[in-house]
Amino acid sequence: METDGNFRTDAYLFGEAQGRVVVSADESQTAGLEEVLHEHGVAFRVLGVWRGTI
């Protein structure tokens, strides 16, 4: 991932600046979520997958 060299990567991804949102979805809903994002021209990046238990 390329970021602005003036910011830490974690601050770039998870900072509270406008324009970035972290979204989580059940694995069964990710394809639909990605489709909606594409339909609306929203750029996104999958950061990871969590397969644990609560």
Summary of the structure (lengths in Angstrom):
residues: 54
radius of gyration: 13.3
end to end distance: 29.3
largest distance: 37.1
contacts: 59
relative contact order: 0.13
helix: 35%
strand: 0%
